[in-house]
Amino acid sequence: MADLDQTHARPDGATDEDVAATGKLSEMLERIERARGALYEFHQLMGGADAMLDDVVDTLRAGGHREWAERISRELVGRNAIEGRWSFQIVEEFDDSYYGPLKDTERALREDLVGGRRHVFEAEMKAERRTHGHSAHSATP
């Protein structure tokens, strides 16, 4: 397609199937990026919530409720989010066991099938859907 910049143009030899497969894997990665963001949000919310327990314990102690303060301190302060893991460990395990290999595989597939180019599928869709000659539909900046 003549109106695509070299960064997004389909390289010679790349088939429709190559572009579709790399595009779909990239779309899947984008969803995992969002899931990863939610996981980091979980991590930060857990840390902040755990820190709030210090105020609960201090307030209970100040109010003469030593038994409750001790119970909450013993049972909840610093508790694992899941067995054996705080939230930072969950994030690290996800990054190491799933996210990292996915990123590496997606990059390798793009390198092999479409010369490492990103968003080839979307760039071709833009070229097909834009109104040629319309100022808000320019091919490139």
Helices and strands as residue ranges (DSSP letters): H 16-62, H 66-75, H 87-94, I 95-99, H 100-114, H 120-129, G 135-137
